[in-house]
């Protein structure tokens, strides 16, 4: 649990929880005067381009920074969680037609498509539970930590969703391999896949963003790069692997690696602040 030897006084706690003005806000106010925080969004801000000619240096920084962030342990870990959790659903979409169109199921294409309704329902459950549960856990730990909030407080929320992910993978892998009743595979396997896709990536990405708020956009770019590279591998080599070795190696390998990444959140729970301090002077925060 987070405890500090020098506990802040009540006055200091109130200043922590309700800051009057950050140094950045004060700097902006000094240059903008009475116009500060009185602007309105304009339609041009939502276009594909702002109309300004970017510099080659800016383009190069924007392209290379997401790759540079993989040297940040927290961003790398969050990218791996997003990658392996999201591509669990990709494995289902790639393999479901091959599995359900063969005996004993003999589904037509429409029936195969309808099985994805279970994923949708599971995703809705994950969306409506992961955020509130993560916020509640963080708020509860903040109260126990004398009102001081830490990004690592969200990590405990991954435990129940990690257990669900294991159960869903086992149901799907063994169900496909040994031709279990389709209702077991779809309701439990596909449904839990939806919960997994909506919960684990959002918790991991939120932790990374909370840790490096100044580079939020680059953090999401890094996670997207990792996810799509791995997704290409699943799409290209997943089916031949299943045809050669069955469903178990593909699904259980992805599950085992994802379990490893989830277990590693204990490292950040204990040493998260120390890990973040390693990158506090990085030039990436100034770009």
CORFEN-V988721 format. One record per backbone hydrogen bond with DSSP energy under -0.5 kcal/mol. NH is the residue of the N-H (numbers start at 1). CO is the residue of the C=O. Records with the same first field share a line. If there is no record, write none. Layout:
NH->CO, CO
//
This chain:
3->1
7->5
13->9
14->10
15->11
16->12
17->13
18->14
26->22
27->23
28->24
29->25
30->26
31->27, 28
32->28
33->29
35->32
36->33
38->35
45->42
46->43
47->44
54->52
59->55
60->56
61->57
62->58
63->59
64->60
65->61
68->64
69->65
70->67
71->68
72->69
73->71
76->72
77->73
78->74
79->75
80->76
81->77
82->78
83->79
84->80
85->81
86->82
87->83
88->85
89->85, 86
90->86
91->87
92->88
93->89
94->90
95->91
96->92
99->95
100->96
101->97
102->99
105->102
106->102
107->100
112->108
113->109
114->110
115->111, 112
116->113
117->114
118->115
119->115
120->116
121->117
122->118
123->119
124->120
125->121
126->122
127->123
128->124
129->125
130->126
131->127
133->129
134->130
135->131
136->132
137->133
138->134
139->135
140->136
141->137
142->138
143->139
144->140
145->141
146->143
147->142
148->142, 145
149->147
153->150
154->151
155->152
157->154
158->155
159->156
161->157
162->158
163->159
164->160
165->161
166->162
167->163
168->164
169->165
170->166
171->167
172->168
173->169
174->170
175->171
176->172
177->173
178->174
179->175
180->175
184->181
185->181
186->182
187->183
188->183, 184
189->184
190->185
191->186
192->188
193->189
194->190
195->191
196->192
197->193
198->194
199->195
200->196
201->196
203->199
204->200
205->201
206->202
207->203
208->204
209->205
210->206
211->207
212->208
215->212
216->213
219->215
220->216
221->217
222->218
223->219
224->220
225->221
226->222
227->223
228->224
229->225
230->226
231->227
232->228
233->229
234->230
235->231
236->232
237->233
238->234
241->237
242->238
243->239
244->240
245->241
246->242
250->246
251->247
252->248
253->249
254->250
255->251
256->252
257->253
258->254
259->255
260->256
261->257
262->258
263->259
264->260
265->262
266->263
267->264
268->264
269->265
270->266
271->267
272->268
275->271
276->272
277->273
278->274, 275
279->276
280->277
282->279
285->282
286->283
287->283, 284
//
